[in-house]
Amino acid sequence: MRKLITTILSLIIAFSCSNVEQNIAPKNDYLEFSKNSLDYRITSKHKFDKDGLMFSDQGAWFAYSFSDSTAINGFSGPFLMTQQNGVWASTSLTNFKLKDDNNNSLLNFNSSQTNSFNSHLEEFQKNDKIELKKELVFLSGHTTLQRFTVINNSKSSLTIHPSFSANLFDTFSEIKQDSNQIIFDSDKSLAKGSVQFLDETVSTMTDSLYYNSHLETSFLKPNESKSFVISQTFIFPEYSWEDEQILINSVDFDSVLNARKSEKNQQLKSLIENRKPQFQDSIYAEVLAKAQLTLQNNWRIPAGEIEHEGLFPSYHYVWFNGFWSWDSWKHSVGLSYYNLPLAKEQIKLMFKFQNDDGFVADCVYRDTTIEAHNYRDTKPPLSAWAVAKIYEKDNDIAFVKYMYPKLKKYHYWWYNKRDHDKDGVCEYGSTDGSLVAAKWESGMDNAIRFDNSKILKNSEGAYSLDQESVDLNAYLYAEKLFLSELAKALQNEDSKTYLKEAETLKQNIQTQFYDEKDGWFYDTNLDGDTFIKGEGSEGWTALWANAATKTQAERVKNRMMNPEKFFTKVPFQTMSADHEKFDPLKGYWRGPNWLDQAYFGVKGLRNYGYIEEADKATIQILKGAEGILEKGKAIRENYHPLTGKGLHAHNFSWSAAHIIMMLQND
């Protein structure tokens, strides 16, 4: 932990001293694109309230919002993800009060302005006597710093009596005072919390779920100001409480704020300067900033059974406070364009849950006393794609060397455990013999192609569906090519073997799964002689993988660009709009547009030279999907392809990751 403190301090010093003079804010041209990307206004009505969005950074397991209540003069929260699904600690854990000598409140404002950036939150309020500026920035994955600055804008001197208080939800069970610090304990979580008033003498009264801290009286002449800096810490027992206190008392607010501004500015610069030439309009810079922020809000540091950093699918949705395998591969590719260390961590996180036979768990959680890891199925094989995309960016051969044996074992696990008839063409399946888990393994849980599927036993703990899936085998084909690249980088003879296997599988994909009559790729039965009809997004994965012939790609492209089928208001949804089972509102994978599948379609078109069509689709996807190009609106889990309405989870990570991929110049 001491080494981590030194690293954090070094980064803060490096960023804040990037200009000649410390504490002079750096030039943040790119950061402006992130201004008010998301609307964080919410005052929690109860501890499970998720009616608003929350801001987080540095992998913290907690987040904040702006209060939309005039009764609150502090940031809403924190919203704690230390318990499964998340709970609010308080409507505001540091609610500011300010009175004059006559015991009158000075906080009745006639103007207010909130601004959010990827780096921090800030709010400005004003009345005839004072201006109040509130700022919040994450120091680490355990601590935020909050600064309240009071400016006397009247023509007379002013005596101010400041205090902070909070009424807590029953998230905590005990409040204790220790000098200038208030400590919170809970019998529902191992995490420990605190509020600390830095460089202030305080007098605090506590009750079971309440505290009130009075700070020293201050005297302000006209135009003079007084700032109060507070830390809020929430830390798991595997981290050092004492070391975090050392860190808190080793930094100043401006250095931390400038460090975060520089950090986010550099990340946004990487994304915005790498846009495809045809997407240079500022609106695409803004959507990249929103996508980056969406991923940031779902970022978590190691805790409990999680040994590496990673991203939730969505902090905002019930049961999505965990880590999924194919989500992770997609997150990592998006992250690779601006945060390579986190991209690598995300992959390592999931491979900590790899079995000896190569299997990787579907999803895992911090605390298995609340939610068990899912070993009933895995997810489609995209991990080698993610590692290869990372390697393209930094040529980190040590990372490839670390990952390669794991990727190879995972790749051949499919042929050992998911090839029922041993013909070199794989099926989705499950470890427990359940049909529902076998469908989950596809990632497209209730897609119509699985309506009549049955489960077959291959061996003990290994079961397959009675159909061979085109997307699975297209992914495996692409994986062989990526593994070949990685093996070549390691000067490993496996490279040639993968290429030979890939050529054979490519021929199988082109002949078994492609219907000449329809001009589309479908799943088939095990014998490969009967198509499982129903045009879905799996039909263009062969184009994404570069496994189709030019003629096949052209015919698939024609169907994709048909407005009656896939070129809808939000193009390239999971199922053709003219199918009788098309049902975006009730279907989940039977009609909505998932942006990962839309990206695979766009990328597939680019692979075969259909650049104009790919650009047209990209513009239509981003324009047609509700809120993506609009300030304040969250990126959603999926979208209604005909109306554009956002569906299901807010703040969805893989949607954000694929928006990044669509706009980046490879």
FENURHU-V580723 format. One record per residue. N is the residue number from 0. RES is the residue in three letters. SS is DSSP state (hx for helix, st for strand, lp for the rest). BURIAL is # if it has 16 or more other C-alpha atoms within 10 Angstrom, else .. D_LAST is the distance of its C-alpha to the last C-alpha in Angstrom with 2 decimals. Layout:
((N & RES & SS & BURIAL & D_LAST) (N & RES & SS & BURIAL & D_LAST))
This chain:
((0 & MET & lp & . & 37.59) (1 & ARG & hx & . & 39.02) (2 & LYS & hx & . & 36.04) (3 & LEU & hx & . & 33.75) (4 & ILE & hx & # & 35.94) (5 & THR & hx & . & 35.63) (6 & THR & hx & . & 31.82) (7 & ILE & hx & # & 31.74) (8 & LEU & hx & # & 34.28) (9 & SER & hx & . & 32.43) (10 & LEU & hx & # & 29.24) (11 & ILE & hx & # & 31.36) (12 & ILE & hx & # & 33.18) (13 & ALA & hx & . & 30.11) (14 & PHE & hx & # & 28.46) (15 & SER & hx & # & 31.77) (16 & CYS & lp & # & 32.73) (17 & SER & lp & # & 29.50) (18 & ASN & lp & . & 31.77) (19 & VAL & lp & . & 34.99) (20 & GLU & lp & . & 37.15) (21 & GLN & lp & # & 36.67) (22 & ASN & lp & # & 36.48) (23 & ILE & lp & . & 35.32) (24 & ALA & lp & # & 32.37) (25 & PRO & lp & # & 29.14) (26 & LYS & lp & . & 27.42) (27 & ASN & lp & # & 25.08) (28 & ASP & lp & . & 23.56) (29 & TYR & hx & # & 20.53) (30 & LEU & hx & # & 22.90) (31 & GLU & hx & # & 24.69) (32 & PHE & hx & # & 21.96) (33 & SER & hx & # & 22.96) (34 & LYS & lp & # & 26.63) (35 & ASN & lp & # & 28.33) (36 & SER & lp & # & 25.21) (37 & LEU & st & # & 27.44) (38 & ASP & lp & # & 31.20) (39 & TYR & lp & # & 32.82) (40 & ARG & st & # & 36.44) (41 & ILE & lp & # & 38.59) (42 & THR & lp & # & 41.96) (43 & SER & lp & # & 42.42) (44 & LYS & lp & . & 45.45) (45 & HIS & lp & . & 45.60) (46 & LYS & lp & # & 43.87) (47 & PHE & lp & . & 41.56) (48 & ASP & lp & . & 40.57) (49 & LYS & lp & # & 36.90) (50 & ASP & lp & . & 37.30) (51 & GLY & lp & # & 34.98) (52 & LEU & lp & # & 31.74) (53 & MET & lp & # & 31.69) (54 & PHE & st & # & 29.86) (55 & SER & lp & # & 29.05) (56 & ASP & lp & # & 27.27) (57 & GLN & lp & # & 27.23) (58 & GLY & lp & # & 27.41) (59 & ALA & lp & # & 30.92) (60 & TRP & lp & # & 32.74) (61 & PHE & st & # & 34.16) (62 & ALA & st & # & 33.24) (63 & TYR & st & # & 34.94) (64 & SER & st & # & 35.34) (65 & PHE & st & # & 37.38) (66 & SER & lp & # & 40.87) (67 & ASP & lp & . & 41.89) (68 & SER & lp & . & 45.56) (69 & THR & lp & . & 47.91) (70 & ALA & lp & . & 49.77) (71 & ILE & lp & # & 46.90) (72 & ASN & lp & # & 46.03) (73 & GLY & lp & # & 43.31) (74 & PHE & lp & # & 39.90) (75 & SER & st & # & 39.98) (76 & GLY & st & # & 39.71) (77 & PRO & st & # & 38.58) (78 & PHE & st & # & 37.23) (79 & LEU & st & # & 37.41) (80 & MET & lp & # & 35.25) (81 & THR & lp & # & 37.61) (82 & GLN & lp & # & 39.25) (83 & GLN & lp & # & 37.54) (84 & ASN & lp & # & 36.32) (85 & GLY & lp & # & 37.10) (86 & VAL & st & # & 40.18) (87 & TRP & st & # & 41.10) (88 & ALA & lp & # & 43.23) (89 & SER & st & # & 44.83) (90 & THR & lp & # & 44.40) (91 & SER & st & # & 44.01) (92 & LEU & lp & # & 44.73) (93 & THR & lp & # & 45.60) (94 & ASN & st & # & 47.32) (95 & PHE & st & # & 48.58) (96 & LYS & st & # & 52.09) (97 & LEU & st & # & 53.75) (98 & LYS & st & # & 57.41) (99 & ASP & lp & . & 59.84) (100 & ASP & lp & . & 63.36) (101 & ASN & lp & . & 64.72) (102 & ASN & lp & . & 62.38) (103 & ASN & lp & . & 60.51) (104 & SER & st & . & 56.80) (105 & LEU & lp & # & 54.71) (106 & LEU & lp & # & 51.63) (107 & ASN & lp & # & 52.51) (108 & PHE & lp & # & 49.74) (109 & ASN & lp & . & 49.60) (110 & SER & st & . & 45.93) (111 & SER & st & . & 42.80) (112 & GLN & st & . & 39.08) (113 & THR & st & # & 36.31) (114 & ASN & st & # & 32.84) (115 & SER & st & # & 30.04) (116 & PHE & lp & # & 26.97) (117 & ASN & lp & # & 24.39) (118 & SER & lp & # & 26.63) (119 & HIS & lp & # & 30.10) (120 & LEU & st & # & 32.64) (121 & GLU & st & # & 35.43) (122 & GLU & st & # & 38.41) (123 & PHE & st & # & 40.99) (124 & GLN & st & # & 44.46) (125 & LYS & st & # & 47.49) (126 & ASN & lp & # & 51.18) (127 & ASP & lp & . & 54.15) (128 & LYS & lp & # & 54.61) (129 & ILE & st & # & 51.32) (130 & GLU & st & # & 47.58) (131 & LEU & st & # & 45.64) (132 & LYS & st & # & 42.07) (133 & LYS & st & # & 40.46) (134 & GLU & st & # & 37.25) (135 & LEU & st & # & 35.46) (136 & VAL & st & # & 32.88) (137 & PHE & st & # & 31.97) (138 & LEU & lp & # & 33.30) (139 & SER & lp & # & 32.13) (140 & GLY & lp & # & 31.54) (141 & HIS & lp & # & 35.31) (142 & THR & st & # & 36.40) (143 & THR & st & # & 35.99) (144 & LEU & st & # & 37.82) (145 & GLN & st & # & 39.40) (146 & ARG & st & # & 41.20) (147 & PHE & st & # & 43.86) (148 & THR & st & # & 45.04) (149 & VAL & st & # & 48.27) (150 & ILE & st & # & 49.18) (151 & ASN & st & # & 52.69) (152 & ASN & lp & # & 52.32) (153 & SER & lp & # & 56.00) (154 & LYS & lp & . & 58.75) (155 & SER & lp & . & 60.62) (156 & SER & lp & . & 60.12) (157 & LEU & st & # & 58.94) (158 & THR & st & # & 59.62) (159 & ILE & st & # & 56.91) (160 & HIS & st & # & 57.27) (161 & PRO & st & # & 53.86) (162 & SER & st & # & 53.28) (163 & PHE & st & # & 50.60) (164 & SER & st & # & 51.19) (165 & ALA & st & # & 49.69) (166 & ASN & st & # & 50.88) (167 & LEU & st & # & 48.91) (168 & PHE & lp & # & 48.23) (169 & ASP & lp & # & 49.63) (170 & THR & lp & # & 46.30) (171 & PHE & lp & # & 48.27) (172 & SER & lp & . & 51.75) (173 & GLU & st & # & 52.93) (174 & ILE & st & # & 52.67) (175 & LYS & st & # & 54.01) (176 & GLN & st & # & 54.48) (177 & ASP & st & . & 54.05) (178 & SER & lp & . & 54.82) (179 & ASN & lp & # & 52.12) (180 & GLN & st & # & 49.97) (181 & ILE & st & # & 50.13) (182 & ILE & st & # & 49.01) (183 & PHE & st & # & 48.12) (184 & ASP & st & # & 48.54) (185 & SER & lp & . & 47.94) (186 & ASP & lp & . & 49.49) (187 & LYS & lp & . & 46.50) (188 & SER & lp & . & 43.79) (189 & LEU & lp & . & 43.75) (190 & ALA & lp & # & 41.82) (191 & LYS & st & # & 43.94) (192 & GLY & st & # & 43.63) (193 & SER & st & # & 45.07) (194 & VAL & st & # & 45.47) (195 & GLN & st & # & 46.41) (196 & PHE & st & # & 47.82) (197 & LEU & st & # & 46.81) (198 & ASP & lp & . & 49.51) (199 & GLU & lp & . & 51.78) (200 & THR & lp & . & 55.18) (201 & VAL & st & # & 55.34) (202 & SER & st & . & 58.03) (203 & THR & st & # & 56.75) (204 & MET & st & . & 58.42) (205 & THR & st & # & 56.90) (206 & ASP & st & . & 57.81) (207 & SER & lp & . & 56.38) (208 & LEU & lp & # & 53.33) (209 & TYR & st & # & 53.80) (210 & TYR & st & # & 53.75) (211 & ASN & st & # & 54.76) (212 & SER & st & # & 54.24) (213 & HIS & st & # & 56.07) (214 & LEU & st & # & 54.86) (215 & GLU & lp & . & 57.14) (216 & THR & lp & . & 58.37) (217 & SER & st & . & 56.89) (218 & PHE & st & . & 58.41) (219 & LEU & st & # & 56.19) (220 & LYS & lp & . & 57.40) (221 & PRO & lp & . & 55.93) (222 & ASN & lp & . & 52.22) (223 & GLU & lp & . & 52.17) (224 & SER & st & # & 49.64) (225 & LYS & st & . & 49.54) (226 & SER & st & . & 46.52) (227 & PHE & st & # & 46.57) (228 & VAL & st & # & 43.76) (229 & ILE & st & # & 43.51) (230 & SER & st & # & 41.43) (231 & GLN & st & # & 40.79) (232 & THR & st & # & 40.03) (233 & PHE & st & # & 39.38) (234 & ILE & st & # & 39.06) (235 & PHE & lp & # & 39.34) (236 & PRO & lp & . & 42.06) (237 & GLU & lp & . & 39.77) (238 & TYR & lp & . & 38.92) (239 & SER & lp & . & 41.55) (240 & TRP & hx & # & 43.23) (241 & GLU & hx & . & 44.95) (242 & ASP & hx & . & 41.85) (243 & GLU & hx & # & 40.16) (244 & GLN & hx & . & 43.30) (245 & ILE & hx & . & 43.04) (246 & LEU & hx & # & 39.48) (247 & ILE & hx & # & 40.58) (248 & ASN & lp & . & 43.44) (249 & SER & lp & . & 41.43) (250 & VAL & lp & . & 39.15) (251 & ASP & lp & . & 39.72) (252 & PHE & hx & # & 38.08) (253 & ASP & hx & # & 36.58) (254 & SER & hx & # & 34.93) (255 & VAL & hx & # & 33.25) (256 & LEU & hx & # & 32.24) (257 & ASN & hx & # & 30.78) (258 & ALA & hx & # & 28.91) (259 & ARG & hx & # & 27.29) (260 & LYS & hx & # & 26.49) (261 & SER & hx & # & 24.82) (262 & GLU & hx & # & 22.89) (263 & LYS & hx & # & 21.56) (264 & ASN & hx & # & 21.01) (265 & GLN & hx & # & 18.78) (266 & GLN & hx & # & 16.72) (267 & LEU & hx & # & 16.49) (268 & LYS & hx & # & 15.70) (269 & SER & hx & # & 12.58) (270 & LEU & hx & # & 11.45) (271 & ILE & hx & # & 13.08) (272 & GLU & lp & . & 12.11) (273 & ASN & lp & # & 8.33) (274 & ARG & st & # & 9.00) (275 & LYS & lp & . & 8.20) (276 & PRO & hx & . & 11.30) (277 & GLN & hx & . & 13.26) (278 & PHE & hx & # & 13.37) (279 & GLN & lp & . & 15.07) (280 & ASP & lp & . & 18.30) (281 & SER & hx & . & 19.62) (282 & ILE & hx & . & 19.97) (283 & TYR & hx & # & 16.25) (284 & ALA & hx & # & 16.53) (285 & GLU & hx & # & 19.52) (286 & VAL & hx & # & 18.06) (287 & LEU & hx & # & 15.31) (288 & ALA & hx & # & 18.36) (289 & LYS & hx & # & 20.20) (290 & ALA & hx & # & 17.60) (291 & GLN & hx & # & 17.56) (292 & LEU & hx & # & 21.35) (293 & THR & hx & # & 21.68) (294 & LEU & hx & # & 20.13) (295 & GLN & hx & # & 22.30) (296 & ASN & hx & # & 25.41) (297 & ASN & lp & # & 25.00) (298 & TRP & st & # & 24.49) (299 & ARG & st & # & 27.52) (300 & ILE & lp & # & 28.85) (301 & PRO & lp & # & 30.73) (302 & ALA & st & # & 34.07) (303 & GLY & lp & . & 36.60) (304 & GLU & lp & . & 35.23) (305 & ILE & st & # & 31.61) (306 & GLU & lp & . & 30.91) (307 & HIS & lp & # & 27.33) (308 & GLU & lp & # & 25.50) (309 & GLY & st & # & 23.73) (310 & LEU & st & # & 23.24) (311 & PHE & lp & # & 25.67) (312 & PRO & lp & # & 24.58) (313 & SER & lp & # & 26.82) (314 & TYR & lp & # & 29.58) (315 & HIS & lp & # & 31.15) (316 & TYR & lp & # & 32.04) (317 & VAL & lp & . & 34.91) (318 & TRP & lp & . & 34.07) (319 & PHE & lp & # & 30.37) (320 & ASN & lp & # & 31.20) (321 & GLY & lp & # & 29.94) (322 & PHE & st & # & 26.90) (323 & TRP & st & # & 25.66) (324 & SER & hx & # & 23.83) (325 & TRP & hx & # & 21.21) (326 & ASP & hx & # & 20.77) (327 & SER & hx & # & 20.14) (328 & TRP & hx & # & 17.41) (329 & LYS & hx & # & 15.58) (330 & HIS & hx & # & 16.44) (331 & SER & hx & # & 15.11) (332 & VAL & hx & # & 11.53) (333 & GLY & hx & # & 11.79) (334 & LEU & hx & # & 13.68) (335 & SER & lp & # & 11.39) (336 & TYR & lp & # & 9.49) (337 & TYR & lp & # & 13.01) (338 & ASN & lp & # & 15.73) (339 & LEU & hx & # & 15.32) (340 & PRO & hx & . & 19.11) (341 & LEU & hx & # & 19.49) (342 & ALA & hx & # & 16.71) (343 & LYS & hx & # & 18.76) (344 & GLU & hx & # & 21.98) (345 & GLN & hx & # & 21.13) (346 & ILE & hx & # & 20.72) (347 & LYS & hx & # & 23.83) (348 & LEU & hx & # & 25.74) (349 & MET & hx & # & 25.69) (350 & PHE & hx & # & 26.37) (351 & LYS & lp & . & 29.52) (352 & PHE & lp & # & 30.76) (353 & GLN & st & # & 30.33) (354 & ASN & lp & . & 33.61) (355 & ASP & lp & . & 34.99) (356 & ASP & lp & . & 34.25) (357 & GLY & lp & # & 30.49) (358 & PHE & lp & # & 30.55) (359 & VAL & st & # & 28.51) (360 & ALA & lp & # & 30.13) (361 & ASP & lp & # & 28.93) (362 & CYS & st & # & 29.55) (363 & VAL & st & # & 31.28) (364 & TYR & lp & # & 33.11) (365 & ARG & lp & # & 34.48) (366 & ASP & lp & # & 38.08) (367 & THR & lp & . & 39.26) (368 & THR & lp & . & 42.71) (369 & ILE & lp & . & 41.21) (370 & GLU & lp & . & 38.56) (371 & ALA & lp & . & 38.23) (372 & HIS & lp & # & 35.04) (373 & ASN & st & . & 34.25) (374 & TYR & lp & # & 34.63) (375 & ARG & lp & # & 35.70) (376 & ASP & lp & # & 32.29) (377 & THR & lp & # & 28.78) (378 & LYS & lp & # & 25.58) (379 & PRO & lp & # & 23.10) (380 & PRO & lp & # & 21.45) (381 & LEU & lp & # & 17.87) (382 & SER & hx & # & 18.44) (383 & ALA & hx & # & 17.24) (384 & TRP & hx & # & 13.83) (385 & ALA & hx & # & 13.80) (386 & VAL & hx & # & 15.17) (387 & ALA & hx & # & 12.83) (388 & LYS & hx & # & 9.71) (389 & ILE & hx & # & 11.93) (390 & TYR & hx & # & 13.01) (391 & GLU & hx & . & 9.70) (392 & LYS & hx & . & 9.93) (393 & ASP & hx & . & 13.64) (394 & ASN & lp & . & 15.23) (395 & ASP & lp & . & 17.97) (396 & ILE & hx & . & 20.15) (397 & ALA & hx & . & 22.84) (398 & PHE & hx & . & 20.80) (399 & VAL & hx & # & 19.97) (400 & LYS & hx & . & 23.67) (401 & TYR & hx & . & 24.74) (402 & MET & hx & # & 22.69) (403 & TYR & hx & # & 23.00) (404 & PRO & hx & . & 26.68) (405 & LYS & hx & # & 26.14) (406 & LEU & hx & # & 23.24) (407 & LYS & hx & # & 25.33) (408 & LYS & hx & # & 28.36) (409 & TYR & hx & # & 26.62) (410 & HIS & hx & # & 25.22) (411 & TYR & hx & . & 28.71) (412 & TRP & hx & # & 30.38) (413 & TRP & hx & # & 29.30) (414 & TYR & hx & # & 31.22) (415 & ASN & hx & # & 34.14) (416 & LYS & hx & # & 34.58) (417 & ARG & lp & # & 32.95) (418 & ASP & lp & # & 33.99) (419 & HIS & lp & # & 37.44) (420 & ASP & lp & . & 38.53) (421 & LYS & lp & . & 36.71) (422 & ASP & lp & . & 35.14) (423 & GLY & lp & # & 31.64) (424 & VAL & lp & # & 30.38) (425 & CYS & lp & # & 30.09) (426 & GLU & lp & # & 31.26) (427 & TYR & lp & # & 30.71) (428 & GLY & st & # & 33.73) (429 & SER & st & # & 35.35) (430 & THR & lp & # & 37.24) (431 & ASP & lp & # & 40.28) (432 & GLY & lp & # & 40.90) (433 & SER & lp & # & 40.22) (434 & LEU & hx & # & 38.74) (435 & VAL & hx & # & 37.12) (436 & ALA & hx & # & 35.14) (437 & ALA & hx & # & 34.03) (438 & LYS & hx & # & 32.62) (439 & TRP & hx & # & 30.95) (440 & GLU & hx & # & 29.23) (441 & SER & lp & # & 27.26) (442 & GLY & lp & # & 25.98) (443 & MET & lp & # & 27.37) (444 & ASP & lp & # & 30.83) (445 & ASN & lp & # & 32.95) (446 & ALA & lp & # & 31.04) (447 & ILE & hx & # & 33.64) (448 & ARG & hx & # & 32.84) (449 & PHE & hx & # & 34.57) (450 & ASP & lp & . & 37.65) (451 & ASN & lp & . & 39.86) (452 & SER & lp & # & 38.31) (453 & LYS & lp & . & 40.62) (454 & ILE & st & # & 40.22) (455 & LEU & st & # & 41.26) (456 & LYS & st & # & 42.10) (457 & ASN & st & # & 40.49) (458 & SER & st & . & 42.10) (459 & GLU & lp & . & 43.17) (460 & GLY & lp & . & 40.42) (461 & ALA & st & # & 38.15) (462 & TYR & st & # & 38.15) (463 & SER & st & # & 36.13) (464 & LEU & st & # & 36.08) (465 & ASP & lp & # & 37.88) (466 & GLN & st & # & 34.76) (467 & GLU & st & # & 31.68) (468 & SER & lp & # & 28.44) (469 & VAL & hx & # & 25.73) (470 & ASP & hx & # & 22.92) (471 & LEU & hx & # & 24.16) (472 & ASN & hx & # & 24.28) (473 & ALA & hx & # & 20.88) (474 & TYR & hx & # & 19.50) (475 & LEU & hx & # & 21.75) (476 & TYR & hx & # & 20.61) (477 & ALA & hx & # & 16.93) (478 & GLU & hx & # & 18.33) (479 & LYS & hx & # & 20.29) (480 & LEU & hx & # & 17.34) (481 & PHE & hx & # & 15.61) (482 & LEU & hx & # & 19.09) (483 & SER & hx & # & 19.58) (484 & GLU & hx & # & 16.65) (485 & LEU & hx & # & 18.09) (486 & ALA & hx & # & 21.59) (487 & LYS & hx & . & 20.79) (488 & ALA & hx & . & 19.55) (489 & LEU & lp & # & 22.94) (490 & GLN & lp & . & 24.75) (491 & ASN & lp & . & 26.03) (492 & GLU & lp & . & 27.60) (493 & ASP & hx & # & 26.31) (494 & SER & hx & # & 23.19) (495 & LYS & hx & . & 25.30) (496 & THR & hx & . & 26.95) (497 & TYR & hx & # & 23.80) (498 & LEU & hx & # & 22.85) (499 & LYS & hx & . & 26.39) (500 & GLU & hx & . & 26.45) (501 & ALA & hx & # & 23.18) (502 & GLU & hx & . & 24.71) (503 & THR & hx & . & 27.80) (504 & LEU & hx & # & 26.07) (505 & LYS & hx & # & 23.98) (506 & GLN & hx & . & 27.32) (507 & ASN & hx & # & 28.77) (508 & ILE & hx & # & 26.06) (509 & GLN & hx & # & 26.51) (510 & THR & hx & . & 30.30) (511 & GLN & hx & # & 31.24) (512 & PHE & lp & # & 29.04) (513 & TYR & st & # & 28.67) (514 & ASP & st & # & 31.53) (515 & GLU & lp & . & 32.27) (516 & LYS & lp & . & 34.53) (517 & ASP & lp & . & 32.16) (518 & GLY & lp & # & 28.89) (519 & TRP & st & # & 27.36) (520 & PHE & st & # & 26.55) (521 & TYR & lp & # & 29.06) (522 & ASP & st & # & 30.32) (523 & THR & st & # & 33.51) (524 & ASN & st & # & 36.65) (525 & LEU & lp & # & 37.02) (526 & ASP & lp & . & 38.54) (527 & GLY & lp & . & 35.60) (528 & ASP & lp & . & 38.00) (529 & THR & lp & . & 37.82) (530 & PHE & st & # & 34.90) (531 & ILE & st & # & 34.67) (532 & LYS & lp & . & 34.18) (533 & GLY & lp & # & 32.53) (534 & GLU & lp & # & 29.16) (535 & GLY & st & # & 26.69) (536 & SER & hx & # & 22.97) (537 & GLU & hx & # & 23.30) (538 & GLY & hx & # & 23.72) (539 & TRP & hx & # & 20.06) (540 & THR & hx & # & 18.80) (541 & ALA & hx & # & 19.56) (542 & LEU & hx & # & 17.00) (543 & TRP & hx & # & 14.27) (544 & ALA & lp & # & 15.54) (545 & ASN & lp & # & 15.84) (546 & ALA & lp & # & 19.54) (547 & ALA & lp & # & 21.12) (548 & THR & lp & . & 22.65) (549 & LYS & hx & . & 21.71) (550 & THR & hx & . & 24.98) (551 & GLN & hx & # & 24.46) (552 & ALA & hx & # & 21.02) (553 & GLU & hx & # & 22.67) (554 & ARG & hx & . & 25.52) (555 & VAL & hx & # & 23.48) (556 & LYS & hx & # & 21.47) (557 & ASN & hx & . & 24.87) (558 & ARG & hx & # & 26.03) (559 & MET & hx & # & 22.95) (560 & MET & lp & # & 23.47) (561 & ASN & lp & . & 27.20) (562 & PRO & lp & . & 28.41) (563 & GLU & lp & . & 31.19) (564 & LYS & lp & # & 28.87) (565 & PHE & lp & # & 25.32) (566 & PHE & lp & # & 24.44) (567 & THR & lp & # & 26.43) (568 & LYS & lp & # & 26.35) (569 & VAL & lp & # & 23.54) (570 & PRO & lp & # & 22.02) (571 & PHE & lp & # & 21.23) (572 & GLN & lp & # & 23.74) (573 & THR & lp & # & 25.06) (574 & MET & st & # & 27.99) (575 & SER & lp & # & 29.13) (576 & ALA & lp & # & 31.09) (577 & ASP & lp & . & 33.97) (578 & HIS & lp & . & 34.73) (579 & GLU & lp & . & 38.06) (580 & LYS & lp & . & 36.68) (581 & PHE & lp & # & 33.92) (582 & ASP & lp & # & 34.68) (583 & PRO & hx & # & 31.95) (584 & LEU & hx & . & 34.45) (585 & LYS & hx & . & 35.98) (586 & GLY & hx & # & 33.50) (587 & TYR & lp & # & 30.70) (588 & TRP & lp & # & 28.88) (589 & ARG & lp & # & 31.06) (590 & GLY & lp & # & 29.40) (591 & PRO & lp & # & 27.42) (592 & ASN & st & # & 23.78) (593 & TRP & lp & # & 21.80) (594 & LEU & hx & # & 18.30) (595 & ASP & hx & # & 16.93) (596 & GLN & hx & # & 18.48) (597 & ALA & hx & # & 17.39) (598 & TYR & hx & # & 13.69) (599 & PHE & hx & # & 14.41) (600 & GLY & hx & # & 16.07) (601 & VAL & hx & # & 13.44) (602 & LYS & hx & # & 10.79) (603 & GLY & hx & # & 13.77) (604 & LEU & hx & # & 14.50) (605 & ARG & hx & # & 11.18) (606 & ASN & hx & # & 11.72) (607 & TYR & lp & # & 15.09) (608 & GLY & lp & . & 14.47) (609 & TYR & lp & # & 15.82) (610 & ILE & hx & . & 13.59) (611 & GLU & hx & . & 16.64) (612 & GLU & hx & # & 17.62) (613 & ALA & hx & # & 14.30) (614 & ASP & hx & # & 14.39) (615 & LYS & hx & . & 18.07) (616 & ALA & hx & # & 17.71) (617 & THR & hx & # & 15.23) (618 & ILE & hx & # & 17.74) (619 & GLN & hx & # & 20.62) (620 & ILE & hx & # & 19.48) (621 & LEU & hx & # & 19.07) (622 & LYS & hx & # & 22.20) (623 & GLY & hx & # & 24.28) (624 & ALA & lp & # & 23.89) (625 & GLU & lp & # & 26.69) (626 & GLY & lp & # & 25.98) (627 & ILE & lp & # & 22.19) (628 & LEU & lp & # & 22.33) (629 & GLU & lp & # & 25.77) (630 & LYS & lp & # & 26.81) (631 & GLY & st & # & 28.60) (632 & LYS & lp & # & 27.60) (633 & ALA & lp & # & 26.04) (634 & ILE & lp & # & 23.06) (635 & ARG & st & # & 24.87) (636 & GLU & st & # & 24.75) (637 & ASN & st & # & 24.85) (638 & TYR & st & # & 26.10) (639 & HIS & lp & # & 28.81) (640 & PRO & lp & # & 27.16) (641 & LEU & lp & # & 30.17) (642 & THR & lp & . & 31.07) (643 & GLY & lp & # & 27.87) (644 & LYS & lp & # & 29.94) (645 & GLY & st & # & 28.29) (646 & LEU & st & # & 29.64) (647 & HIS & st & . & 30.45) (648 & ALA & st & # & 28.96) (649 & HIS & st & # & 27.89) (650 & ASN & lp & # & 25.20) (651 & PHE & lp & # & 23.25) (652 & SER & hx & # & 20.50) (653 & TRP & hx & # & 18.39) (654 & SER & hx & # & 18.49) (655 & ALA & hx & # & 17.12) (656 & ALA & hx & # & 14.38) (657 & HIS & hx & # & 13.23) (658 & ILE & hx & # & 13.59) (659 & ILE & hx & # & 11.08) (660 & MET & hx & # & 8.58) (661 & MET & hx & # & 9.70) (662 & LEU & hx & # & 9.22) (663 & GLN & st & # & 6.08) (664 & ASN & lp & . & 3.80) (665 & ASP & lp & . & 0.00))
